[in-house]
Amino acid sequence: MNSPEQSQLGKAASYADHYDPQLLFPLPRATQREQLGIAGQPVFVGADLWTAYELSWLNMRGKPQVALGRLVVPCESTHLVESKSLKLYFNSFNNSRFESLAQVRDVMQQDLSEAVWRGGPMQAGVGVQLLTPEQFAREKVQELEGVDLDRLDLECTEFQPAPQLLKAAQHEKPVTETLCSNLLKSNCLVTGQPDWGSVAISYSGPQIEQAGLLQYLVSFRNHNEFHEHCVERIFMDIWTRCQPSKLTVYARYTRRGGVDINPWRSSHPQAMPANVRNARQ
């Protein structure tokens, strides 16, 4: 079984420039989910929305092609792909020749789908969309919408996840609202490098105390964990301590190495959020 310590994170790596699917390094989701008390089927659905800004390959005449990539990795998959290995995999296309953009997309979809279901039956493939330069001008920049938690002037003293800060008005009338913050920060599980993010929390149920929620989000500041695991930790802490009837957590992290990761988790099936970058991305 692969572990984060066995990956290329924090290690000198040679950058292959010819197509090599063996560069992908899957990590089992179950290992980290067990720490959150998740055994078997999670209480949430969702996906990891990736954006790849540095994609290039050669056409059959050797002329470089470029594209912007959008990936959708179902959270039900047994594995995630370690981010540095994904970047190395994308780099391996640089000097490889392909007949068309459609062929590149199909190859990526096949390789990534196999990786995230490594060793198990595939339930849903990875979605891959490649945008050509002619489509770049239509790309938007948009901030997460909701009540801004960062407006609150408060003291923060916890810098490791502190779910005890979460409180909800259990005996008052339920509400439906979305709360947002740009103050989410965690660190890479292996390298300790900072991961900066924005997060939107939408829920129905007892009203969550906003000050405690913001202090809780700030408490991730010195925490070492992958993006996907941080969002699942936030979801489970709010789900168990505040007991909403519905809950969605959506985080957009700034890019590193030409890739951003944007996990989305929901207690109920719904339309996937638009994969639209914010200003910091």
C-alpha atoms as an extended CHARMM CRD file, in Angstrom:
* protein
*
       281  EXT
         1         1  MET       CA              0.0000000000        0.0000000000        0.0000000000  PROA      1               0.0000000000
         2         2  ASN       CA              1.3630000000        3.4140000000       -0.9520000000  PROA      2               0.0000000000
         3         3  SER       CA              1.9710000000        5.9670000000        1.7980000000  PROA      3               0.0000000000
         4         4  PRO       CA              2.6950000000        9.7220000000        1.5180000000  PROA      4               0.0000000000
         5         5  GLU       CA              6.2670000000        9.1810000000        2.7260000000  PROA      5               0.0000000000
         6         6  GLN       CA              6.9530000000        6.9340000000       -0.2750000000  PROA      6               0.0000000000
         7         7  SER       CA              5.8700000000        9.5850000000       -2.7780000000  PROA      7               0.0000000000
         8         8  GLN       CA              8.0530000000       12.1480000000       -4.5540000000  PROA      8               0.0000000000
         9         9  LEU       CA              6.9530000000       14.8990000000       -2.1630000000  PROA      9               0.0000000000
        10        10  GLY       CA              9.9440000000       16.7190000000       -0.6860000000  PROA      10              0.0000000000
        11        11  LYS       CA             12.4050000000       14.7400000000       -2.7980000000  PROA      11              0.0000000000
        12        12  ALA       CA             14.5490000000       15.6620000000       -5.7700000000  PROA      12              0.0000000000
        13        13  ALA       CA             12.8100000000       14.3820000000       -8.8800000000  PROA      13              0.0000000000
        14        14  SER       CA             13.8400000000       13.9710000000      -12.4880000000  PROA      14              0.0000000000
        15        15  TYR       CA             11.2760000000       15.4390000000      -14.8330000000  PROA      15              0.0000000000
        16        16  ALA       CA             10.3980000000       12.9440000000      -17.5360000000  PROA      16              0.0000000000
        17        17  ASP       CA              9.2880000000       14.6590000000      -20.7510000000  PROA      17              0.0000000000
        18        18  HSD       CA              7.9690000000       11.5740000000      -22.5330000000  PROA      18              0.0000000000
        19        19  TYR       CA              4.6050000000       10.0880000000      -21.6630000000  PROA      19              0.0000000000
        20        20  ASP       CA              4.7710000000        7.8170000000      -18.6230000000  PROA      20              0.0000000000
        21        21  PRO       CA              1.5720000000        6.8030000000      -16.7580000000  PROA      21              0.0000000000
        22        22  GLN       CA              3.6770000000        4.9760000000      -14.1500000000  PROA      22              0.0000000000
        23        23  LEU       CA              4.4950000000        8.3750000000      -12.6310000000  PROA      23              0.0000000000
        24        24  LEU       CA              1.0240000000        8.5660000000      -11.0600000000  PROA      24              0.0000000000
        25        25  PHE       CA              1.1520000000        7.7550000000       -7.3290000000  PROA      25              0.0000000000
        26        26  PRO       CA             -2.2430000000        6.7840000000       -5.8560000000  PROA      26              0.0000000000
        27        27  LEU       CA             -2.8410000000        7.0940000000       -2.1030000000  PROA      27              0.0000000000
        28        28  PRO       CA             -5.7060000000        5.2080000000       -0.3890000000  PROA      28              0.0000000000
        29        29  ARG       CA             -8.3960000000        7.4820000000        1.0300000000  PROA      29              0.0000000000
        30        30  ALA       CA             -9.3440000000        4.9760000000        3.7390000000  PROA      30              0.0000000000
        31        31  THR       CA             -6.1730000000        5.5190000000        5.7830000000  PROA      31              0.0000000000
        32        32  GLN       CA             -6.9470000000        9.1520000000        6.6000000000  PROA      32              0.0000000000
        33        33  ARG       CA            -10.7030000000        8.6170000000        6.7960000000  PROA      33              0.0000000000
        34        34  GLU       CA            -10.2420000000        6.0680000000        9.5420000000  PROA      34              0.0000000000
        35        35  GLN       CA             -8.7810000000        8.8670000000       11.6880000000  PROA      35              0.0000000000
        36        36  LEU       CA            -12.0470000000       10.7750000000       11.1970000000  PROA      36              0.0000000000
        37        37  GLY       CA            -14.1580000000        7.8220000000       12.2950000000  PROA      37              0.0000000000
        38        38  ILE       CA            -15.2480000000        7.0280000000        8.7340000000  PROA      38              0.0000000000
        39        39  ALA       CA            -15.4960000000        3.2930000000        8.1480000000  PROA      39              0.0000000000
        40        40  GLY       CA            -16.9410000000        2.0050000000        4.9200000000  PROA      40              0.0000000000
        41        41  GLN       CA            -19.2720000000        4.3070000000        2.9770000000  PROA      41              0.0000000000
        42        42  PRO       CA            -18.8370000000        7.9870000000        4.0050000000  PROA      42              0.0000000000
        43        43  VAL       CA            -21.8360000000       10.0890000000        5.0150000000  PROA      43              0.0000000000
        44        44  PHE       CA            -20.9360000000       12.5420000000        2.2350000000  PROA      44              0.0000000000
        45        45  VAL       CA            -20.7850000000       12.5920000000       -1.5340000000  PROA      45              0.0000000000
        46        46  GLY       CA            -18.7050000000       14.9080000000       -3.6770000000  PROA      46              0.0000000000
        47        47  ALA       CA            -15.6040000000       15.2820000000       -5.7700000000  PROA      47              0.0000000000
        48        48  ASP       CA            -12.1540000000       16.8280000000       -5.9770000000  PROA      48              0.0000000000
        49        49  LEU       CA            -12.0630000000       19.4960000000       -8.6750000000  PROA      49              0.0000000000
        50        50  TRP       CA             -8.5520000000       19.9880000000      -10.0680000000  PROA      50              0.0000000000
        51        51  THR       CA             -7.3800000000       22.6640000000      -12.4670000000  PROA      51              0.0000000000
        52        52  ALA       CA             -4.1550000000       22.1150000000      -14.4080000000  PROA      52              0.0000000000
        53        53  TYR       CA             -2.6790000000       25.3040000000      -15.8620000000  PROA      53              0.0000000000
        54        54  GLU       CA              0.5030000000       23.8730000000      -17.4040000000  PROA      54              0.0000000000
        55        55  LEU       CA             -0.4730000000       21.2520000000      -19.9790000000  PROA      55              0.0000000000
        56        56  SER       CA              1.4430000000       20.8190000000      -23.2210000000  PROA      56              0.0000000000
        57        57  TRP       CA              2.2410000000       18.1240000000      -25.7670000000  PROA      57              0.0000000000
        58        58  LEU       CA              3.3500000000       17.8900000000      -29.4200000000  PROA      58              0.0000000000
        59        59  ASN       CA              1.1590000000       17.3260000000      -32.4330000000  PROA      59              0.0000000000
        60        60  MET       CA              2.2260000000       14.7830000000      -35.0280000000  PROA      60              0.0000000000
        61        61  ARG       CA              4.4210000000       17.4020000000      -36.7620000000  PROA      61              0.0000000000
        62        62  GLY       CA              6.2240000000       18.2470000000      -33.5190000000  PROA      62              0.0000000000
        63        63  LYS       CA              4.4730000000       21.5770000000      -32.9320000000  PROA      63              0.0000000000
        64        64  PRO       CA              3.7300000000       22.2680000000      -29.2280000000  PROA      64              0.0000000000
        65        65  GLN       CA              0.1000000000       22.4090000000      -28.1490000000  PROA      65              0.0000000000
        66        66  VAL       CA             -1.1980000000       23.9130000000      -24.8940000000  PROA      66              0.0000000000
        67        67  ALA       CA             -4.4150000000       23.5520000000      -22.9410000000  PROA      67              0.0000000000
        68        68  LEU       CA             -6.0560000000       24.2520000000      -19.6040000000  PROA      68              0.0000000000
        69        69  GLY       CA             -7.2430000000       21.0930000000      -17.8800000000  PROA      69              0.0000000000
        70        70  ARG       CA            -10.1730000000       20.4790000000      -15.5670000000  PROA      70              0.0000000000
        71        71  LEU       CA            -10.3590000000       17.2010000000      -13.6850000000  PROA      71              0.0000000000
        72        72  VAL       CA            -13.2070000000       15.8320000000      -11.5750000000  PROA      72              0.0000000000
        73        73  VAL       CA            -12.1800000000       13.0010000000       -9.2370000000  PROA      73              0.0000000000
        74        74  PRO       CA            -15.1430000000       11.3480000000       -7.4720000000  PROA      74              0.0000000000
        75        75  CYS       CA            -14.6950000000       11.2610000000       -3.6970000000  PROA      75              0.0000000000
        76        76  GLU       CA            -16.1370000000        7.7350000000       -3.7550000000  PROA      76              0.0000000000
        77        77  SER       CA            -12.9520000000        6.5370000000       -5.4420000000  PROA      77              0.0000000000
        78        78  THR       CA            -10.7180000000        4.3200000000       -3.3350000000  PROA      78              0.0000000000
        79        79  HSD       CA             -7.6460000000        6.5070000000       -3.9520000000  PROA      79              0.0000000000
        80        80  LEU       CA             -6.5840000000       10.0610000000       -4.5840000000  PROA      80              0.0000000000
        81        81  VAL       CA             -3.5430000000       10.9480000000       -6.6870000000  PROA      81              0.0000000000
        82        82  GLU       CA             -0.6460000000       12.5780000000       -4.8560000000  PROA      82              0.0000000000
        83        83  SER       CA             -0.2900000000       16.0520000000       -6.3590000000  PROA      83              0.0000000000
        84        84  LYS       CA              3.4250000000       16.0580000000       -7.1930000000  PROA      84              0.0000000000
        85        85  SER       CA              3.0760000000       12.7780000000       -9.0390000000  PROA      85              0.0000000000
        86        86  LEU       CA              0.2320000000       14.3190000000      -11.0480000000  PROA      86              0.0000000000
        87        87  LYS       CA              2.4580000000       17.2380000000      -12.0230000000  PROA      87              0.0000000000
        88        88  LEU       CA              5.2590000000       14.8660000000      -13.0400000000  PROA      88              0.0000000000
        89        89  TYR       CA              2.7350000000       12.8670000000      -15.0720000000  PROA      89              0.0000000000
        90        90  PHE       CA              1.5240000000       16.0000000000      -16.8720000000  PROA      90              0.0000000000
        91        91  ASN       CA              5.1320000000       16.9980000000      -17.5920000000  PROA      91              0.0000000000
        92        92  SER       CA              5.6900000000       13.6230000000      -19.2420000000  PROA      92              0.0000000000
        93        93  PHE       CA              3.4190000000       14.7460000000      -22.1060000000  PROA      93              0.0000000000
        94        94  ASN       CA              5.7160000000       17.6570000000      -23.0320000000  PROA      94              0.0000000000
        95        95  ASN       CA              7.7670000000       15.9220000000      -25.7460000000  PROA      95              0.0000000000
        96        96  SER       CA              5.2800000000       13.1980000000      -26.6610000000  PROA      96              0.0000000000
        97        97  ARG       CA              3.3130000000       13.3040000000      -29.9130000000  PROA      97              0.0000000000
        98        98  PHE       CA             -0.4530000000       12.8500000000      -30.0400000000  PROA      98              0.0000000000
        99        99  GLU       CA             -2.8280000000       12.9130000000      -32.9680000000  PROA      99              0.0000000000
       100       100  SER       CA             -5.3930000000       15.2190000000      -31.3800000000  PROA      100             0.0000000000
       101       101  LEU       CA             -6.5950000000       16.9540000000      -28.2410000000  PROA      101             0.0000000000
       102       102  ALA       CA             -9.2510000000       14.2570000000      -27.9660000000  PROA      102             0.0000000000
       103       103  GLN       CA             -6.5590000000       11.5740000000      -27.8230000000  PROA      103             0.0000000000
       104       104  VAL       CA             -4.7310000000       13.4180000000      -25.0390000000  PROA      104             0.0000000000
       105       105  ARG       CA             -7.9880000000       13.7530000000      -23.0890000000  PROA      105             0.0000000000
       106       106  ASP       CA             -8.8420000000       10.0800000000      -23.5160000000  PROA      106             0.0000000000
       107       107  VAL       CA             -5.3710000000        8.9550000000      -22.4210000000  PROA      107             0.0000000000
       108       108  MET       CA             -5.5210000000       11.1620000000      -19.3210000000  PROA      108             0.0000000000
       109       109  GLN       CA             -9.0060000000        9.9540000000      -18.4530000000  PROA      109             0.0000000000
       110       110  GLN       CA             -7.9870000000        6.3210000000      -18.7510000000  PROA      110             0.0000000000
       111       111  ASP       CA             -4.7770000000        6.7140000000      -16.7170000000  PROA      111             0.0000000000
       112       112  LEU       CA             -6.3190000000        8.8060000000      -13.9510000000  PROA      112             0.0000000000
       113       113  SER       CA             -9.4110000000        6.6280000000      -13.6350000000  PROA      113             0.0000000000
       114       114  GLU       CA             -7.2500000000        3.5370000000      -13.2550000000  PROA      114             0.0000000000
       115       115  ALA       CA             -5.1210000000        5.2810000000      -10.6270000000  PROA      115             0.0000000000
       116       116  VAL       CA             -7.9860000000        6.4360000000       -8.3760000000  PROA      116             0.0000000000
       117       117  TRP       CA             -9.5960000000        2.9860000000       -8.4300000000  PROA      117             0.0000000000
       118       118  ARG       CA             -6.2740000000        1.1500000000       -8.1310000000  PROA      118             0.0000000000
       119       119  GLY       CA             -6.9530000000       -2.4900000000       -7.3900000000  PROA      119             0.0000000000
       120       120  GLY       CA            -10.7330000000       -2.1920000000       -7.2480000000  PROA      120             0.0000000000
       121       121  PRO       CA            -13.7390000000       -2.0800000000       -9.5930000000  PROA      121             0.0000000000
       122       122  MET       CA            -14.2690000000        1.3230000000      -11.2060000000  PROA      122             0.0000000000
       123       123  GLN       CA            -17.6000000000        2.9010000000      -10.2590000000  PROA      123             0.0000000000
       124       124  ALA       CA            -17.1420000000        6.2920000000      -11.9160000000  PROA      124             0.0000000000
       125       125  GLY       CA            -14.3220000000        7.5490000000      -14.0900000000  PROA      125             0.0000000000
       126       126  VAL       CA            -12.3520000000       10.7490000000      -13.6580000000  PROA      126             0.0000000000
       127       127  GLY       CA            -13.8230000000       13.5800000000      -15.6980000000  PROA      127             0.0000000000
       128       128  VAL       CA            -11.2920000000       15.3300000000      -17.9470000000  PROA      128             0.0000000000
       129       129  GLN       CA            -11.9770000000       18.5160000000      -19.8990000000  PROA      129             0.0000000000
       130       130  LEU       CA             -9.2520000000       20.2420000000      -21.9180000000  PROA      130             0.0000000000
       131       131  LEU       CA             -9.7550000000       23.8710000000      -22.9060000000  PROA      131             0.0000000000
       132       132  THR       CA             -7.9170000000       25.2170000000      -25.9380000000  PROA      132             0.0000000000
       133       133  PRO       CA             -6.3900000000       28.7230000000      -26.1420000000  PROA      133             0.0000000000
       134       134  GLU       CA             -9.4130000000       29.8500000000      -28.1690000000  PROA      134             0.0000000000
       135       135  GLN       CA            -11.5070000000       29.2190000000      -25.0430000000  PROA      135             0.0000000000
       136       136  PHE       CA             -9.2280000000       30.9450000000      -22.5230000000  PROA      136             0.0000000000
       137       137  ALA       CA            -10.8700000000       34.3740000000      -22.8620000000  PROA      137             0.0000000000
       138       138  ARG       CA            -14.1590000000       32.9510000000      -21.5790000000  PROA      138             0.0000000000
       139       139  GLU       CA            -12.6270000000       31.8360000000      -18.2880000000  PROA      139             0.0000000000
       140       140  LYS       CA            -14.0070000000       33.6970000000      -15.2600000000  PROA      140             0.0000000000
       141       141  VAL       CA            -12.6040000000       34.8170000000      -11.9390000000  PROA      141             0.0000000000
       142       142  GLN       CA            -15.2040000000       34.6940000000       -9.1720000000  PROA      142             0.0000000000
       143       143  GLU       CA            -15.1170000000       34.6900000000       -5.3860000000  PROA      143             0.0000000000
       144       144  LEU       CA            -17.0820000000       32.2800000000       -3.2190000000  PROA      144             0.0000000000
       145       145  GLU       CA            -20.4660000000       33.6650000000       -2.2790000000  PROA      145             0.0000000000
       146       146  GLY       CA            -21.9270000000       33.8210000000        1.2270000000  PROA      146             0.0000000000
       147       147  VAL       CA            -21.7850000000       35.6720000000        4.5270000000  PROA      147             0.0000000000
       148       148  ASP       CA            -18.1930000000       36.8380000000        5.0960000000  PROA      148             0.0000000000
       149       149  LEU       CA            -16.8700000000       35.4010000000        8.3520000000  PROA      149             0.0000000000
       150       150  ASP       CA            -13.6180000000       37.3620000000        8.0110000000  PROA      150             0.0000000000
       151       151  ARG       CA            -15.4300000000       40.5910000000        8.9240000000  PROA      151             0.0000000000
       152       152  LEU       CA            -15.4520000000       39.4350000000       12.5550000000  PROA      152             0.0000000000
       153       153  ASP       CA            -12.8920000000       41.0440000000       14.8990000000  PROA      153             0.0000000000
       154       154  LEU       CA            -11.9370000000       38.2790000000       17.2920000000  PROA      154             0.0000000000
       155       155  GLU       CA             -9.0330000000       36.6610000000       19.1010000000  PROA      155             0.0000000000
       156       156  CYS       CA             -7.5710000000       33.4290000000       17.7370000000  PROA      156             0.0000000000
       157       157  THR       CA             -5.4820000000       31.2230000000       20.0140000000  PROA      157             0.0000000000
       158       158  GLU       CA             -5.8680000000       27.7080000000       18.5360000000  PROA      158             0.0000000000
       159       159  PHE       CA             -3.6860000000       26.7050000000       15.5920000000  PROA      159             0.0000000000
       160       160  GLN       CA             -4.3530000000       22.9700000000       15.4630000000  PROA      160             0.0000000000
       161       161  PRO       CA             -7.8600000000       21.7050000000       14.5810000000  PROA      161             0.0000000000
       162       162  ALA       CA            -10.1010000000       22.5160000000       17.5370000000  PROA      162             0.0000000000
       163       163  PRO       CA            -13.6240000000       21.1620000000       16.9020000000  PROA      163             0.0000000000
       164       164  GLN       CA            -14.6430000000       22.1520000000       20.4300000000  PROA      164             0.0000000000
       165       165  LEU       CA            -14.9060000000       25.7230000000       19.1030000000  PROA      165             0.0000000000
       166       166  LEU       CA            -17.9200000000       24.7360000000       16.9930000000  PROA      166             0.0000000000
       167       167  LYS       CA            -21.2880000000       25.6150000000       18.5120000000  PROA      167             0.0000000000
       168       168  ALA       CA            -24.8460000000       25.7430000000       17.1810000000  PROA      168             0.0000000000
       169       169  ALA       CA            -28.1460000000       27.0700000000       18.5410000000  PROA      169             0.0000000000
       170       170  GLN       CA            -29.8310000000       23.7030000000       18.9120000000  PROA      170             0.0000000000
       171       171  HSD       CA            -32.9960000000       25.0810000000       20.5680000000  PROA      171             0.0000000000
       172       172  GLU       CA            -33.6730000000       27.9140000000       18.1270000000  PROA      172             0.0000000000
       173       173  LYS       CA            -35.3890000000       27.9830000000       14.7460000000  PROA      173             0.0000000000
       174       174  PRO       CA            -33.3040000000       26.2740000000       12.0200000000  PROA      174             0.0000000000
       175       175  VAL       CA            -31.7420000000       28.3980000000        9.2980000000  PROA      175             0.0000000000
       176       176  THR       CA            -30.3290000000       27.9140000000        5.8170000000  PROA      176             0.0000000000
       177       177  GLU       CA            -27.2320000000       29.9410000000        4.9930000000  PROA      177             0.0000000000
       178       178  THR       CA            -23.7630000000       29.9470000000        3.4390000000  PROA      178             0.0000000000
       179       179  LEU       CA            -20.7210000000       31.1750000000        5.3700000000  PROA      179             0.0000000000
       180       180  CYS       CA            -17.3790000000       31.9530000000        3.6980000000  PROA      180             0.0000000000
       181       181  SER       CA            -13.7980000000       32.6180000000        4.7360000000  PROA      181             0.0000000000
       182       182  ASN       CA            -10.4840000000       33.2980000000        2.9790000000  PROA      182             0.0000000000
       183       183  LEU       CA             -8.4870000000       32.4880000000        6.1150000000  PROA      183             0.0000000000
       184       184  LEU       CA             -8.1400000000       28.7420000000        5.6690000000  PROA      184             0.0000000000
       185       185  LYS       CA             -4.5150000000       27.6220000000        5.7660000000  PROA      185             0.0000000000
       186       186  SER       CA             -3.0030000000       24.2170000000        6.3520000000  PROA      186             0.0000000000
       187       187  ASN       CA              0.3210000000       22.6000000000        5.5070000000  PROA      187             0.0000000000
       188       188  CYS       CA              1.3500000000       19.7570000000        3.2250000000  PROA      188             0.0000000000
       189       189  LEU       CA              1.3480000000       16.4900000000        5.1460000000  PROA      189             0.0000000000
       190       190  VAL       CA              4.8850000000       15.6020000000        4.0120000000  PROA      190             0.0000000000
       191       191  THR       CA              6.7790000000       18.7990000000        3.1660000000  PROA      191             0.0000000000
       192       192  GLY       CA              5.1360000000       21.2190000000        5.6010000000  PROA      192             0.0000000000
       193       193  GLN       CA              4.7480000000       23.7980000000        2.8230000000  PROA      193             0.0000000000
       194       194  PRO       CA              1.7650000000       26.1300000000        3.3300000000  PROA      194             0.0000000000
       195       195  ASP       CA             -1.5170000000       25.4940000000        1.5330000000  PROA      195             0.0000000000
       196       196  TRP       CA             -3.7390000000       28.5840000000        1.2550000000  PROA      196             0.0000000000
       197       197  GLY       CA             -7.4580000000       28.2820000000        0.7060000000  PROA      197             0.0000000000
       198       198  SER       CA            -10.9070000000       29.8150000000        0.7220000000  PROA      198             0.0000000000
       199       199  VAL       CA            -13.9070000000       27.8670000000        1.9610000000  PROA      199             0.0000000000
       200       200  ALA       CA            -17.6990000000       28.0640000000        1.7060000000  PROA      200             0.0000000000
       201       201  ILE       CA            -19.8920000000       26.2090000000        4.1920000000  PROA      201             0.0000000000
       202       202  SER       CA            -23.5610000000       25.8490000000        3.2510000000  PROA      202             0.0000000000
       203       203  TYR       CA            -25.9910000000       24.2120000000        5.6470000000  PROA      203             0.0000000000
       204       204  SER       CA            -29.5470000000       23.8770000000        6.8740000000  PROA      204             0.0000000000
       205       205  GLY       CA            -30.1950000000       23.3070000000       10.5620000000  PROA      205             0.0000000000
       206       206  PRO       CA            -29.3720000000       24.8870000000       13.9260000000  PROA      206             0.0000000000
       207       207  GLN       CA            -27.6120000000       28.2050000000       13.3540000000  PROA      207             0.0000000000
       208       208  ILE       CA            -23.8430000000       27.8350000000       13.6780000000  PROA      208             0.0000000000
       209       209  GLU       CA            -22.1140000000       30.4180000000       15.8470000000  PROA      209             0.0000000000
       210       210  GLN       CA            -20.0530000000       32.4350000000       13.3600000000  PROA      210             0.0000000000
       211       211  ALA       CA            -17.2370000000       33.4740000000       15.7050000000  PROA      211             0.0000000000
       212       212  GLY       CA            -16.5970000000       29.8940000000       16.7810000000  PROA      212             0.0000000000
       213       213  LEU       CA            -16.6940000000       28.6840000000       13.1830000000  PROA      213             0.0000000000
       214       214  LEU       CA            -14.1150000000       31.2500000000       12.0760000000  PROA      214             0.0000000000
       215       215  GLN       CA            -11.8450000000       30.4140000000       15.0150000000  PROA      215             0.0000000000
       216       216  TYR       CA            -12.2140000000       26.7470000000       14.0990000000  PROA      216             0.0000000000
       217       217  LEU       CA            -11.2040000000       27.3730000000       10.4830000000  PROA      217             0.0000000000
       218       218  VAL       CA             -8.2010000000       29.4080000000       11.6500000000  PROA      218             0.0000000000
       219       219  SER       CA             -7.2050000000       26.5040000000       13.9070000000  PROA      219             0.0000000000
       220       220  PHE       CA             -6.0410000000       24.5650000000       10.8100000000  PROA      220             0.0000000000
       221       221  ARG       CA             -3.1980000000       27.0570000000       10.3750000000  PROA      221             0.0000000000
       222       222  ASN       CA             -0.4030000000       24.7710000000       11.6300000000  PROA      222             0.0000000000
       223       223  HSD       CA             -2.0700000000       21.4830000000       10.7450000000  PROA      223             0.0000000000
       224       224  ASN       CA             -0.3500000000       19.0670000000        8.3400000000  PROA      224             0.0000000000
       225       225  GLU       CA             -2.8350000000       17.3070000000        6.0780000000  PROA      225             0.0000000000
       226       226  PHE       CA             -3.7200000000       17.0650000000        2.3930000000  PROA      226             0.0000000000
       227       227  HSD       CA             -6.4010000000       19.3870000000        0.9890000000  PROA      227             0.0000000000
       228       228  GLU       CA             -8.9450000000       16.5960000000        0.5420000000  PROA      228             0.0000000000
       229       229  HSD       CA             -8.5060000000       15.3680000000        4.1070000000  PROA      229             0.0000000000
       230       230  CYS       CA             -8.7920000000       18.8740000000        5.5770000000  PROA      230             0.0000000000
       231       231  VAL       CA            -12.1440000000       19.4050000000        3.8730000000  PROA      231             0.0000000000
       232       232  GLU       CA            -13.4040000000       16.0260000000        5.0250000000  PROA      232             0.0000000000
       233       233  ARG       CA            -12.2650000000       16.8310000000        8.5750000000  PROA      233             0.0000000000
       234       234  ILE       CA            -14.1320000000       20.1590000000        8.4500000000  PROA      234             0.0000000000
       235       235  PHE       CA            -17.2290000000       18.4070000000        7.1170000000  PROA      235             0.0000000000
       236       236  MET       CA            -17.2090000000       15.6850000000        9.7680000000  PROA      236             0.0000000000
       237       237  ASP       CA            -16.5110000000       18.0800000000       12.6590000000  PROA      237             0.0000000000
       238       238  ILE       CA            -19.4110000000       20.3420000000       11.6860000000  PROA      238             0.0000000000
       239       239  TRP       CA            -21.6630000000       17.3570000000       10.9190000000  PROA      239             0.0000000000
       240       240  THR       CA            -21.1260000000       15.7330000000       14.3090000000  PROA      240             0.0000000000
       241       241  ARG       CA            -20.9150000000       18.8080000000       16.5580000000  PROA      241             0.0000000000
       242       242  CYS       CA            -23.4780000000       21.1460000000       14.9540000000  PROA      242             0.0000000000
       243       243  GLN       CA            -25.8420000000       18.4450000000       13.6250000000  PROA      243             0.0000000000
       244       244  PRO       CA            -27.1710000000       20.2040000000       10.5060000000  PROA      244             0.0000000000
       245       245  SER       CA            -29.8020000000       18.4410000000        8.4210000000  PROA      245             0.0000000000
       246       246  LYS       CA            -27.8430000000       19.3490000000        5.2830000000  PROA      246             0.0000000000
       247       247  LEU       CA            -24.2200000000       20.3510000000        4.8670000000  PROA      247             0.0000000000
       248       248  THR       CA            -21.8590000000       21.2240000000        2.0220000000  PROA      248             0.0000000000
       249       249  VAL       CA            -18.1900000000       22.1990000000        2.3670000000  PROA      249             0.0000000000
       250       250  TYR       CA            -16.3540000000       23.5470000000       -0.6820000000  PROA      250             0.0000000000
       251       251  ALA       CA            -12.7490000000       24.7530000000       -0.5390000000  PROA      251             0.0000000000
       252       252  ARG       CA            -10.6550000000       26.3410000000       -3.2640000000  PROA      252             0.0000000000
       253       253  TYR       CA             -6.9140000000       26.1670000000       -2.6300000000  PROA      253             0.0000000000
       254       254  THR       CA             -4.3190000000       28.2830000000       -4.3790000000  PROA      254             0.0000000000
       255       255  ARG       CA             -2.2910000000       26.5470000000       -7.0390000000  PROA      255             0.0000000000
       256       256  ARG       CA              1.1490000000       25.0560000000       -6.5620000000  PROA      256             0.0000000000
       257       257  GLY       CA              3.2550000000       23.7910000000       -9.4440000000  PROA      257             0.0000000000
       258       258  GLY       CA              0.5810000000       24.7440000000      -11.9390000000  PROA      258             0.0000000000
       259       259  VAL       CA             -2.2330000000       22.7670000000      -10.2710000000  PROA      259             0.0000000000
       260       260  ASP       CA             -4.9650000000       23.7560000000       -7.8390000000  PROA      260             0.0000000000
       261       261  ILE       CA             -7.1320000000       21.3260000000       -5.8360000000  PROA      261             0.0000000000
       262       262  ASN       CA            -10.6890000000       22.1800000000       -4.8290000000  PROA      262             0.0000000000
       263       263  PRO       CA            -12.4610000000       19.5360000000       -2.7100000000  PROA      263             0.0000000000
       264       264  TRP       CA            -16.2500000000       19.5740000000       -2.4470000000  PROA      264             0.0000000000
       265       265  ARG       CA            -18.2100000000       17.4230000000        0.0160000000  PROA      265             0.0000000000
       266       266  SER       CA            -21.9790000000       17.3400000000        0.5430000000  PROA      266             0.0000000000
       267       267  SER       CA            -24.3790000000       15.4180000000        2.7370000000  PROA      267             0.0000000000
       268       268  HSD       CA            -26.8470000000       15.1090000000       -0.1370000000  PROA      268             0.0000000000
       269       269  PRO       CA            -26.7590000000       14.7720000000       -3.9380000000  PROA      269             0.0000000000
       270       270  GLN       CA            -26.7800000000       18.1040000000       -5.7550000000  PROA      270             0.0000000000
       271       271  ALA       CA            -25.3090000000       19.8180000000       -8.7780000000  PROA      271             0.0000000000
       272       272  MET       CA            -21.5270000000       20.0920000000       -8.6200000000  PROA      272             0.0000000000
       273       273  PRO       CA            -20.2680000000       23.6520000000       -8.0410000000  PROA      273             0.0000000000
       274       274  ALA       CA            -18.8090000000       25.4920000000      -10.9890000000  PROA      274             0.0000000000
       275       275  ASN       CA            -15.0460000000       25.0010000000      -11.2330000000  PROA      275             0.0000000000
       276       276  VAL       CA            -14.4010000000       28.7610000000      -11.4010000000  PROA      276             0.0000000000
       277       277  ARG       CA            -11.1350000000       30.0490000000       -9.9490000000  PROA      277             0.0000000000
       278       278  ASN       CA            -10.9720000000       32.9010000000       -7.4650000000  PROA      278             0.0000000000
       279       279  ALA       CA             -8.5810000000       35.8440000000       -7.5600000000  PROA      279             0.0000000000
       280       280  ARG       CA             -5.8570000000       34.1390000000       -5.4970000000  PROA      280             0.0000000000
       281       281  GLN       CA             -5.7860000000       31.1530000000       -7.8070000000  PROA      281             0.0000000000
